[in-house]
Amino acid sequence: MDSNIYETGRYFLFIMAEIIPLFLGSTFLIGLSMEYLSEESLQNSLGGKKGILGMISAAVFGFITPFCSCSSIPVLAGMVAAGLPIGILTTFLIASPYPIEVALLILAPMFGYKFGLAFALAGTIIALMAGYFVHTQKWDDQVREEATLFAIPTGPVEASCGCDDAEEVLADSFIVKTKRAAIYSFDFLKKLFLFVVLGAGVGAVIHGSLPETLLATYLGGSSIYAVPLAALIGVPLYVGIVPMIPIVLSLSTKGVSMGALIAFLITAAALSPPEIIMLSGMFKHKYIGFFVGMVIVGAIVTGYLFNILI
């Protein structure tokens, strides 16, 4: 019992030490970049592409961003502030933490190219299907009004009346833009800090009370329940995919099906308790439930299909 409490506390501090620098760093970079980008340019690059084309662009943008499920939220907030459609937001939300490069460079050589390709395609299809569904349902009203509080100041500031040219140039200097980005970064963290603490606490409690042996115990063998159990067990594990690979490798030697391993990796990559809790500050419960359910169902379907077809 004491060891579990110690591990929970240690992991809570670890999560906080990991999330806060990621938040500050990512929000600062986004804030600084948005100083040079107007909402119109962001709208034109993503929102300007209608329907499925815009969602494909959002998926590609999400795949190339090096964010985990939590650190992608500041970028998502900037997209919300720019007024991008809910379909594009959803596609990016699922695609952003999805490790396509891990699938192609690590999973494929270790478990076979079919495994790596199936994992990569699953993330793409789930992101696009989720984005298309909320687009057709016109769920833009699922964005909370409070989400606009995270708006990033975009474009150059206008000089106040009576300023001369020198003062106007100074107002738009790199130093001033950097200061504004830093202020935005800390303000963003302050607005979401309670969600960060709550999410970190939930993740730490689950980590401290969920031994690794549990995975092998319930996922071993060829049980029909192995795939859905694997998908559900992957949700609470706030651990990067790369550290999970040794665990997945050991599970594969214990007779766990490849479909169950894929389902496990999908939910572990795309979902985490801290992410879900923080998203609840930006989106309504109906949307959060759909987002979580879509990833879990997509993981389960992918796992079963892989076991059947391969």
C-alpha positions as CSV (number, residue, x, y, z in Angstrom):
1,M,0.0,0.0,0.0
2,D,2.8,2.4,1.0
3,S,4.6,1.6,-2.2
4,N,1.5,2.4,-4.3
5,I,1.1,5.8,-2.5
6,Y,4.8,6.5,-3.1
7,E,4.5,5.6,-6.8
8,T,1.3,7.6,-7.2
9,G,3.0,10.7,-5.7
10,R,6.2,10.3,-7.6
11,Y,4.3,9.9,-10.9
12,F,2.1,12.9,-10.2
13,L,5.2,15.0,-9.8
14,F,6.6,13.4,-13.0
15,I,3.5,14.3,-15.0
16,M,3.4,17.8,-13.7
17,A,7.1,18.3,-14.4
18,E,6.4,17.0,-18.0
19,I,3.2,18.8,-18.8
20,I,3.9,22.3,-17.5
21,P,7.1,22.8,-19.6
22,L,5.4,21.3,-22.6
23,F,2.5,23.6,-22.1
24,L,4.6,26.7,-21.6
25,G,6.9,25.9,-24.5
26,S,4.2,24.9,-27.0
27,T,1.8,27.8,-26.1
28,F,4.7,30.2,-26.4
29,L,5.7,29.0,-29.8
30,I,2.1,29.0,-31.0
31,G,1.6,32.5,-29.6
32,L,4.7,33.8,-31.3
33,S,3.8,32.2,-34.6
34,M,0.3,33.7,-34.4
35,E,1.9,37.1,-34.0
36,Y,3.0,36.7,-37.6
37,L,-0.1,34.8,-38.8
38,S,-3.5,36.4,-39.0
39,E,-6.7,34.4,-38.3
40,E,-7.5,34.8,-42.0
41,S,-4.3,33.0,-43.1
42,L,-5.0,30.1,-40.7
43,Q,-8.6,30.0,-42.0
44,N,-7.3,30.0,-45.6
45,S,-4.8,27.2,-45.0
46,L,-7.2,24.9,-43.2
47,G,-10.6,26.3,-42.8
48,G,-10.5,27.6,-46.4
49,K,-10.5,24.0,-47.6
50,K,-14.0,22.7,-47.5
51,G,-15.2,19.3,-46.4
52,I,-13.0,16.3,-46.6
53,L,-10.1,18.2,-48.2
54,G,-9.9,20.5,-45.1
55,M,-10.0,17.5,-42.9
56,I,-7.2,15.7,-44.8
57,S,-5.1,18.9,-44.5
58,A,-5.8,18.9,-40.7
59,A,-4.8,15.3,-40.4
60,V,-1.5,15.9,-42.2
61,F,-0.9,18.9,-40.1
62,G,-1.6,16.9,-37.0
63,F,0.6,14.0,-38.0
64,I,3.6,16.2,-38.6
65,T,3.3,18.1,-35.3
66,P,5.5,16.5,-32.6
67,F,2.9,16.7,-29.8
68,C,1.5,14.3,-27.3
69,S,-2.2,14.1,-26.4
70,C,-1.9,16.9,-23.8
71,S,0.6,19.3,-25.5
72,S,-1.5,19.4,-28.7
73,I,-4.3,21.2,-26.8
74,P,-2.7,24.7,-26.9
75,V,-2.5,24.3,-30.7
76,L,-6.1,23.2,-30.8
77,A,-7.1,26.3,-28.7
78,G,-5.4,28.5,-31.3
79,M,-7.5,26.8,-34.0
80,V,-10.6,27.3,-32.0
81,A,-9.8,31.0,-31.6
82,A,-9.4,31.2,-35.3
83,G,-12.9,29.9,-35.8
84,L,-12.0,26.7,-37.6
85,P,-14.9,24.3,-38.2
86,I,-15.6,21.5,-35.8
87,G,-14.7,18.8,-38.4
88,I,-11.2,20.2,-38.8
89,L,-10.7,20.6,-35.1
90,T,-11.7,17.0,-34.4
91,T,-9.5,15.6,-37.2
92,F,-6.5,17.5,-35.8
93,L,-7.3,16.5,-32.2
94,I,-7.1,12.8,-33.0
95,A,-4.3,13.0,-35.5
96,S,-1.9,15.3,-33.6
97,P,-0.8,12.8,-30.9
98,Y,-0.8,9.9,-33.2
99,P,2.7,8.6,-33.8
100,I,2.8,7.9,-37.5
101,E,6.6,8.0,-37.5
102,V,6.7,5.4,-34.7
103,A,4.4,3.1,-36.7
104,L,6.7,3.3,-39.7
105,L,10.1,3.4,-38.2
106,I,9.8,1.3,-35.1
107,L,6.6,-0.9,-35.0
108,A,6.9,-2.0,-38.7
109,P,10.5,-3.4,-38.3
110,M,9.7,-5.0,-34.9
111,F,6.3,-6.6,-35.6
112,G,6.1,-6.6,-39.4
113,Y,5.1,-4.0,-42.0
114,K,1.5,-5.1,-41.9
115,F,1.3,-4.3,-38.2
116,G,2.9,-0.9,-38.7
117,L,0.8,0.0,-41.7
118,A,-2.4,-1.1,-40.0
119,F,-1.6,1.0,-37.0
120,A,-0.9,4.1,-39.2
121,L,-4.0,3.6,-41.3
122,A,-6.2,3.2,-38.3
123,G,-5.2,6.6,-36.9
124,T,-5.9,8.2,-40.3
125,I,-9.3,6.6,-40.8
126,I,-10.5,7.2,-37.2
127,A,-9.4,10.9,-37.4
128,L,-11.1,11.5,-40.8
129,M,-14.3,9.6,-39.9
130,A,-14.7,11.4,-36.6
131,G,-14.1,14.8,-38.3
132,Y,-16.6,14.0,-41.1
133,F,-19.3,12.8,-38.6
134,V,-19.2,16.0,-36.5
135,H,-19.1,18.0,-39.7
136,T,-22.2,16.4,-41.0
137,Q,-23.9,16.8,-37.6
138,K,-23.0,20.5,-37.5
139,W,-21.6,20.2,-34.0
140,D,-19.9,23.6,-33.9
141,D,-22.2,24.4,-31.0
142,Q,-20.3,21.8,-28.9
143,V,-17.4,24.3,-28.5
144,R,-17.8,26.0,-25.1
145,E,-18.0,29.8,-25.0
146,E,-15.2,29.7,-22.5
147,A,-12.9,28.4,-25.2
148,T,-12.7,31.9,-26.6
149,L,-10.9,32.9,-23.5
150,F,-7.9,31.1,-24.9
151,A,-7.8,33.3,-27.9
152,I,-4.3,34.1,-29.2
153,P,-3.6,37.7,-30.3
154,T,-2.9,37.3,-34.0
155,G,-1.2,39.6,-36.5
156,P,0.6,42.8,-35.8
157,V,-0.8,45.2,-33.2
158,E,-2.1,48.5,-34.3
159,A,-0.4,51.6,-33.0
160,S,-2.6,53.8,-30.8
161,C,-3.7,57.2,-32.1
162,G,-1.0,59.8,-32.2
163,C,1.9,57.4,-32.5
164,D,4.6,58.2,-34.9
165,D,6.2,55.7,-37.2
166,A,9.1,54.8,-34.8
167,E,6.6,54.0,-32.0
168,E,4.6,51.9,-34.4
169,V,7.6,49.9,-35.5
170,L,8.6,49.4,-31.9
171,A,5.1,48.1,-31.1
172,D,5.6,45.4,-33.7
173,S,9.3,44.5,-32.9
174,F,10.3,40.9,-32.3
175,I,11.0,41.7,-28.6
176,V,7.5,43.0,-28.0
177,K,6.0,40.0,-29.9
178,T,8.0,37.7,-27.8
179,K,6.8,39.3,-24.6
180,R,3.2,39.1,-25.7
181,A,3.7,35.4,-26.6
182,A,5.2,34.7,-23.1
183,I,2.3,36.5,-21.4
184,Y,-0.2,34.5,-23.4
185,S,1.7,31.3,-22.5
186,F,1.4,31.9,-18.8
187,D,-2.2,33.1,-19.0
188,F,-3.2,30.0,-20.9
189,L,-1.5,27.7,-18.2
190,K,-3.3,29.7,-15.5
191,K,-6.7,29.2,-17.1
192,L,-6.2,25.5,-17.4
193,F,-4.1,24.9,-14.3
194,L,-6.9,23.2,-12.3
195,F,-7.6,20.9,-15.2
196,V,-3.9,20.1,-15.5
197,V,-3.6,19.2,-11.8
198,L,-6.8,17.2,-11.8
199,G,-5.8,15.3,-14.9
200,A,-2.3,14.6,-13.6
201,G,-3.8,13.4,-10.3
202,V,-6.1,10.9,-12.1
203,G,-3.3,9.7,-14.3
204,A,-1.0,9.2,-11.3
205,V,-3.6,7.3,-9.3
206,I,-4.3,4.9,-12.2
207,H,-0.6,4.5,-12.8
208,G,0.2,3.7,-9.2
209,S,-2.6,1.1,-8.9
210,L,-2.4,-0.6,-12.3
211,P,0.5,-3.1,-12.3
212,E,2.0,-4.2,-15.6
213,T,1.3,-7.8,-14.7
214,L,-2.4,-7.0,-15.1
215,L,-1.9,-6.4,-18.8
216,A,-0.5,-9.9,-19.4
217,T,-3.0,-11.5,-17.1
218,Y,-6.1,-10.2,-18.9
219,L,-4.8,-9.9,-22.4
220,G,-3.0,-13.2,-22.7
221,G,-4.4,-16.0,-24.9
222,S,-6.8,-15.6,-27.8
223,S,-9.9,-14.7,-25.9
224,I,-12.6,-12.8,-27.8
225,Y,-12.6,-10.2,-25.0
226,A,-8.8,-9.5,-25.4
227,V,-9.3,-6.7,-28.0
228,P,-11.9,-4.6,-26.2
229,L,-10.1,-5.1,-22.9
230,A,-6.8,-4.0,-24.5
231,A,-8.5,-0.9,-25.9
232,L,-9.9,0.0,-22.5
233,I,-6.7,-0.6,-20.6
234,G,-4.8,1.6,-23.0
235,V,-7.0,4.7,-22.2
236,P,-5.8,5.4,-18.6
237,L,-2.1,4.8,-19.4
238,Y,-0.5,8.3,-19.7
239,V,2.7,7.0,-21.2
240,G,4.4,7.8,-24.5
241,I,4.2,5.1,-27.2
242,V,8.0,4.6,-27.3
243,P,8.2,3.6,-23.6
244,M,5.3,1.3,-24.2
245,I,7.0,-0.7,-27.0
246,P,9.0,-2.9,-24.6
247,I,5.8,-3.8,-22.8
248,V,4.0,-4.5,-26.1
249,L,7.0,-6.7,-27.1
250,S,6.8,-8.7,-23.9
251,L,3.0,-9.1,-24.3
252,S,3.5,-10.4,-27.8
253,T,5.7,-13.2,-26.4
254,K,2.9,-14.1,-23.9
255,G,0.4,-15.0,-26.6
256,V,-1.4,-11.7,-26.9
257,S,-2.9,-11.3,-30.4
258,M,-1.6,-8.6,-32.7
259,G,-5.1,-7.2,-32.9
260,A,-5.2,-6.7,-29.2
261,L,-1.8,-5.0,-29.3
262,I,-2.9,-2.6,-32.0
263,A,-6.1,-1.7,-30.1
264,F,-4.0,-1.1,-26.9
265,L,-1.6,1.1,-28.8
266,I,-4.3,3.2,-30.5
267,T,-6.0,4.2,-27.3
268,A,-2.7,4.7,-25.4
269,A,-1.6,7.1,-28.2
270,A,-4.7,9.1,-28.8
271,L,-6.3,9.3,-25.3
272,S,-5.2,10.1,-21.8
273,P,-7.1,11.2,-18.6
274,P,-5.3,14.6,-18.4
275,E,-6.2,15.3,-22.1
276,I,-9.9,14.4,-21.6
277,I,-10.2,16.5,-18.4
278,M,-8.6,19.5,-20.1
279,L,-10.7,19.2,-23.2
280,S,-13.8,19.3,-21.0
281,G,-12.9,22.9,-20.3
282,M,-13.2,23.7,-24.1
283,F,-15.9,21.3,-25.3
284,K,-19.3,20.1,-24.1
285,H,-19.9,16.7,-22.6
286,K,-21.7,15.4,-25.7
287,Y,-18.6,16.1,-27.8
288,I,-16.2,14.7,-25.2
289,G,-18.2,11.5,-25.0
290,F,-18.2,11.1,-28.8
291,F,-14.4,11.8,-29.0
292,V,-13.5,9.2,-26.4
293,G,-16.0,6.7,-27.8
294,M,-14.9,7.1,-31.4
295,V,-11.3,6.4,-30.6
296,I,-12.1,3.3,-28.4
297,V,-14.6,1.9,-30.9
298,G,-12.1,2.6,-33.8
299,A,-9.4,0.8,-31.8
300,I,-11.6,-2.3,-31.2
301,V,-12.8,-2.5,-34.8
302,T,-9.2,-2.2,-36.0
303,G,-8.0,-4.9,-33.6
304,Y,-10.7,-7.4,-34.7
305,L,-10.2,-6.7,-38.4
306,F,-6.5,-7.2,-38.1
307,N,-7.0,-10.6,-36.3
308,I,-9.5,-11.7,-39.0
309,L,-7.7,-10.5,-42.1
310,I,-4.0,-11.0,-41.3
